[in-house]
Amino acid sequence: LVHRDAVETALAAAYAGDDLGGAHAAVAAASVYTVETCAEVIADLFRYGGGRVLSLASPLQRYLRDALAACQHIGVSEENYERLGRLRLALADR
């Protein structure tokens, strides 16, 4: 929902012809949060899945690998949090 809300806000700003700098930064930060949260949930499921999830035949193996790979994608770098923070701090000075 966090990610969907950020995307809907950015889309509304785009349709309105507004500056997308803040909306883009919010979508990027929401993407990082979403990917990290999903990876944590899958890691917990894997941990509590017991010995049977250690089998390569377990779909949880693939889910965990995919989630961890997504965390390494440049588009969901934690630098997006910094970018959004800097933008919001600059807006707070106005």
Steps between C-alpha positions, in 0.01 A plus 500: 500500500789736568637443152159518333421829676832651389443391140143634497620832641772522234254412227258770618787751504598398147143541372481840670825609336670553837871465568571130551824533700337441837258241370778309326712501815201376702440214255868406512503497881175303511652249259799449729275458803273256317782281371676494837179416686409221258850353530474507881164324492628232262814453710281450808284248314814320389638497853181362649437260213715233655738260335274422206553848349872425469421271207563661162156371402340736752350809331602700807863457389427685176288764673780575744762520224276723289428732794868529589587567136237776490664660804823530302341682208631852445145634481435409861823634645476643850632823352138564401418558868773764513373665182146523636628629835709770336206605286265517797749691710545752220123541477477546877733802477257681271 
